[in-house]
Amino acid sequence: MPSRCCRKVAIIHIEERDYWLEEIPLKTVRPFIMHDIDLADELEDAGIEVEDKSGVTKLLKSRVSAVSAWKQAAADIVPADL
């Protein structure tokens, strides 16, 4: 397992065709949960039009809630000191 003193996050700065990373050392470490979705596929599966802002918002909120529920369930399994 890597040493905790070396864990970092980075902010990617993008300006037109240039980019650079700003590394930030972590003082504490907590589990990070990320979930990718293909919005076009999700909207098609749900029968929601891209122009329907309310429908898109509801769909995204439901996906965030699902990830949050998964996080709560995983909290019972993953030790807090990871």
Backbone as a chain_set.jsonl record, in Angstrom:
{"seq": "MPSRCCRKVAIIHIEERDYWLEEIPLKTVRPFIMHDIDLADELEDAGIEVEDKSGVTKLLKSRVSAVSAWKQAAADIVPADL", "coords": {"N": [[0.855, -1.182, 0.0], [0.557, 2.251, -0.835], [2.394, 4.917, 0.729], [0.785, 7.135, 2.972], [1.598, 9.758, 3.079], [2.264, 10.544, 0.575], [0.048, 10.793, -1.026], [-1.937, 12.462, -3.365], [-4.041, 14.932, -4.94], [-5.143, 16.32, -8.044], [-5.653, 19.294, -9.863], [-6.796, 19.93, -13.001], [-5.937, 22.328, -15.187], [-7.271, 23.93, -17.943], [-6.825, 25.729, -20.828], [-7.82, 26.746, -23.785], [-5.788, 25.201, -26.031], [-3.796, 24.527, -24.289], [-2.702, 22.954, -21.252], [-2.279, 22.214, -17.751], [-1.179, 20.65, -14.718], [-2.088, 21.036, -11.349], [-0.781, 20.012, -8.511], [-1.972, 18.836, -5.396], [-1.19, 18.089, -2.182], [-2.653, 15.637, -0.055], [-4.152, 16.045, 3.127], [-5.793, 14.504, 4.676], [-7.295, 11.313, 4.069], [-9.971, 10.06, 2.301], [-12.464, 7.759, 1.162], [-13.091, 7.898, -2.326], [-15.666, 8.188, -4.555], [-16.619, 7.609, -7.799], [-18.65, 7.827, -10.644], [-19.227, 7.133, -13.949], [-21.328, 8.28, -16.569], [-23.041, 7.942, -19.667], [-24.562, 10.474, -20.916], [-26.225, 10.881, -23.149], [-27.008, 8.245, -23.807], [-28.275, 7.535, -21.393], [-30.407, 9.378, -21.338], [-31.791, 8.593, -23.622], [-32.508, 5.942, -22.927], [-34.215, 6.521, -20.805], [-36.173, 7.877, -22.09], [-36.166, 10.653, -22.33], [-36.026, 13.935, -23.568], [-33.296, 15.926, -24.751], [-33.678, 18.659, -24.563], [-35.409, 18.925, -22.451], [-35.066, 20.287, -19.644], [-35.892, 19.999, -16.973], [-36.476, 17.257, -16.848], [-33.94, 16.169, -17.417], [-32.518, 17.119, -15.223], [-33.872, 15.791, -13.104], [-33.234, 13.145, -13.779], [-30.414, 13.159, -13.485], [-30.213, 13.808, -10.759], [-31.356, 11.52, -9.681], [-29.437, 9.622, -10.372], [-27.234, 10.535, -8.892], [-28.271, 10.181, -6.331], [-28.45, 7.39, -6.321], [-25.728, 6.655, -6.416], [-24.941, 7.778, -4.02], [-26.427, 6.22, -2.23], [-25.2, 3.783, -2.705], [-22.691, 4.399, -1.716], [-23.252, 4.694, 1.012], [-23.937, 2.055, 1.632], [-21.501, 0.819, 1.059], [-19.925, 1.931, 3.014], [-20.328, 0.422, 5.252], [-18.809, -1.753, 4.732], [-16.186, -1.045, 3.908], [-13.274, -0.235, 5.68], [-12.983, 2.62, 7.847], [-10.535, 3.915, 7.975], [-9.288, 3.921, 5.504]], "CA": [[0.0, 0.0, 0.0], [1.385, 3.454, -0.868], [2.461, 5.742, 1.928], [-0.245, 8.182, 3.007], [2.194, 11.082, 2.929], [2.482, 10.84, -0.843], [-1.209, 10.855, -1.767], [-2.235, 13.805, -3.864], [-5.063, 15.134, -5.957], [-4.666, 17.314, -8.995], [-6.613, 20.092, -10.608], [-6.344, 20.098, -14.378], [-6.293, 23.639, -15.729], [-7.296, 23.862, -19.401], [-7.079, 26.99, -21.52], [-7.72, 26.475, -25.219], [-5.043, 23.96, -26.3], [-2.795, 24.328, -23.237], [-3.185, 22.446, -19.969], [-1.26, 21.918, -16.753], [-1.684, 20.058, -13.486], [-1.731, 21.634, -10.061], [-0.841, 18.944, -7.52], [-2.315, 19.257, -4.041], [-1.029, 16.964, -1.255], [-3.797, 15.422, 0.832], [-3.894, 16.02, 4.571], [-6.543, 13.341, 5.122], [-7.705, 10.487, 2.947], [-11.308, 9.483, 2.413], [-12.815, 7.074, -0.086], [-13.642, 8.727, -3.388], [-16.517, 7.387, -5.418], [-16.927, 8.287, -9.042], [-19.434, 7.002, -11.548], [-19.377, 7.75, -15.266], [-22.521, 7.946, -17.337], [-23.158, 8.505, -21.004], [-25.828, 11.189, -20.774], [-27.068, 10.632, -24.323], [-27.602, 6.913, -23.635], [-29.188, 7.574, -20.245], [-31.612, 10.099, -21.742], [-32.512, 7.749, -24.572], [-33.101, 4.836, -22.169], [-35.293, 7.045, -19.965], [-37.168, 8.532, -22.94], [-36.142, 12.085, -22.012], [-35.418, 14.76, -24.609], [-32.191, 16.767, -24.281], [-34.195, 20.004, -24.287], [-36.243, 18.871, -21.241], [-34.139, 20.567, -18.538], [-36.43, 19.416, -15.742], [-36.292, 15.806, -16.932], [-32.509, 15.892, -17.315], [-32.148, 17.368, -13.821], [-34.406, 14.684, -12.301], [-32.445, 11.956, -14.08], [-29.096, 13.293, -12.854], [-30.388, 13.71, -9.298], [-31.593, 10.109, -9.327], [-28.157, 8.921, -10.48], [-26.434, 10.947, -7.729], [-28.853, 9.496, -5.168], [-28.079, 5.976, -6.397], [-24.318, 6.555, -6.025], [-24.897, 8.084, -2.591], [-26.926, 5.037, -1.523], [-24.149, 2.782, -2.806], [-21.635, 4.83, -0.797], [-23.69, 4.364, 2.368], [-23.826, 0.604, 1.787], [-20.074, 0.474, 1.063], [-19.333, 2.417, 4.266], [-20.421, -0.677, 6.214], [-17.861, -2.786, 4.334], [-14.84, -0.484, 3.804], [-12.818, 0.377, 6.936], [-12.976, 4.09, 7.823], [-9.183, 4.472, 7.894], [-8.716, 3.84, 4.153]], "C": [[0.898, 1.241, 0.0], [1.327, 4.222, 0.441], [1.433, 6.859, 1.863], [0.336, 9.579, 2.788], [2.339, 11.489, 1.468], [1.19, 10.949, -1.643], [-1.532, 12.294, -2.124], [-3.473, 13.772, -4.732], [-4.505, 16.18, -6.903], [-5.842, 18.039, -9.616], [-6.024, 20.273, -11.997], [-6.856, 21.444, -14.866], [-6.203, 23.541, -17.252], [-7.656, 25.231, -19.946], [-6.788, 26.768, -22.992], [-6.969, 25.162, -25.429], [-3.975, 23.663, -25.247], [-3.451, 23.755, -21.992], [-2.0, 22.22, -19.039], [-1.941, 21.388, -15.508], [-1.198, 20.841, -12.282], [-1.897, 20.538, -9.012], [-1.105, 19.525, -6.138], [-2.142, 18.044, -3.124], [-2.234, 16.864, -0.323], [-3.356, 15.414, 2.291], [-4.62, 14.851, 5.206], [-6.988, 12.583, 3.884], [-9.073, 9.901, 3.251], [-11.608, 8.758, 1.11], [-13.446, 8.048, -1.08], [-14.432, 7.824, -4.319], [-16.852, 8.209, -6.646], [-17.686, 7.316, -9.937], [-19.6, 7.753, -12.859], [-20.697, 7.345, -15.886], [-22.395, 8.561, -18.722], [-24.537, 9.155, -21.041], [-26.76, 10.925, -21.948], [-27.757, 9.274, -24.208], [-28.62, 6.894, -22.503], [-30.505, 8.261, -20.613], [-32.449, 9.263, -22.695], [-33.228, 6.603, -23.848], [-34.295, 5.294, -21.339], [-36.391, 7.722, -20.788], [-37.275, 10.026, -22.671], [-35.446, 12.823, -23.136], [-34.332, 15.65, -23.996], [-32.684, 18.15, -23.876], [-35.032, 20.07, -23.008], [-35.344, 19.035, -20.011], [-34.606, 19.941, -17.235], [-36.225, 17.904, -15.723], [-34.841, 15.41, -16.784], [-32.06, 16.058, -15.864], [-32.627, 16.233, -12.929], [-33.592, 13.41, -12.517], [-31.09, 12.021, -13.371], [-29.181, 13.202, -11.333], [-30.615, 12.266, -8.875], [-30.297, 9.311, -9.403], [-27.256, 9.268, -9.3], [-26.957, 10.258, -6.473], [-28.474, 8.02, -5.146], [-26.626, 5.778, -5.971], [-24.177, 6.819, -4.527], [-25.375, 6.889, -1.765], [-25.881, 3.922, -1.557], [-23.027, 3.106, -1.831], [-22.003, 4.474, 0.637], [-23.559, 2.873, 2.627], [-22.367, 0.19, 1.868], [-19.409, 0.898, 2.36], [-19.362, 1.324, 5.342], [-19.361, -1.747, 5.96], [-16.418, -2.284, 4.395], [-14.436, 0.13, 5.138], [-12.678, 1.896, 6.798], [-11.576, 4.667, 7.651], [-8.544, 4.337, 6.518], [-8.654, 5.188, 3.506]], "O": [[1.882, 1.294, 0.738], [0.331, 4.176, 1.164], [1.235, 7.463, 0.809], [-0.378, 10.483, 2.353], [2.519, 12.67, 1.17], [1.246, 11.182, -2.85], [-1.418, 13.208, -1.306], [-3.896, 12.714, -5.2], [-3.514, 16.845, -6.598], [-6.896, 17.451, -9.859], [-4.886, 20.717, -12.145], [-8.064, 21.667, -14.948], [-5.18, 23.118, -17.789], [-8.671, 25.816, -19.567], [-5.632, 26.62, -23.39], [-7.469, 24.106, -25.041], [-3.313, 22.628, -25.325], [-4.615, 24.036, -21.709], [-0.865, 22.057, -19.486], [-3.122, 21.641, -15.271], [-0.04, 21.253, -12.214], [-3.021, 20.175, -8.663], [-0.547, 20.554, -5.757], [-2.871, 17.063, -3.269], [-2.764, 17.875, 0.138], [-2.32, 14.848, 2.638], [-4.126, 14.264, 6.169], [-7.051, 13.14, 2.788], [-9.301, 9.325, 4.314], [-11.06, 9.11, 0.065], [-14.238, 8.912, -0.704], [-13.92, 6.817, -4.808], [-17.306, 9.349, -6.55], [-17.385, 6.122, -9.972], [-20.067, 8.892, -12.868], [-21.135, 6.202, -15.747], [-21.722, 9.574, -18.91], [-25.552, 8.473, -21.179], [-27.965, 10.764, -21.755], [-28.953, 9.16, -24.478], [-29.695, 6.309, -22.634], [-31.583, 7.79, -20.249], [-33.675, 9.229, -22.588], [-34.397, 6.324, -24.113], [-35.27, 4.559, -21.184], [-37.428, 8.098, -20.243], [-38.359, 10.601, -22.774], [-34.395, 12.393, -23.609], [-34.449, 16.074, -22.846], [-32.155, 18.745, -22.937], [-35.332, 21.164, -22.529], [-34.914, 18.049, -19.412], [-33.796, 19.409, -16.475], [-35.845, 17.338, -14.699], [-34.529, 14.431, -16.106], [-31.31, 15.233, -15.342], [-31.872, 15.757, -12.082], [-33.293, 12.686, -11.568], [-30.67, 11.055, -12.735], [-28.325, 12.591, -10.693], [-30.124, 11.836, -7.832], [-30.076, 8.417, -8.586], [-26.583, 8.39, -8.76], [-26.171, 9.801, -5.644], [-28.207, 7.46, -4.083], [-26.322, 4.833, -5.243], [-23.387, 6.163, -3.847], [-24.796, 6.581, -0.724], [-25.694, 3.205, -0.574], [-22.473, 2.211, -1.194], [-21.155, 4.003, 1.395], [-23.126, 2.46, 3.703], [-22.017, -0.691, 2.653], [-18.423, 0.286, 2.771], [-18.516, 1.308, 6.237], [-19.047, -2.545, 6.843], [-15.529, -2.992, 4.869], [-15.183, 0.943, 5.683], [-12.293, 2.39, 5.738], [-11.442, 5.812, 7.218], [-7.353, 4.617, 6.376], [-8.2, 5.307, 2.368]]}, "num_chains": 1, "name": "protein.A"}
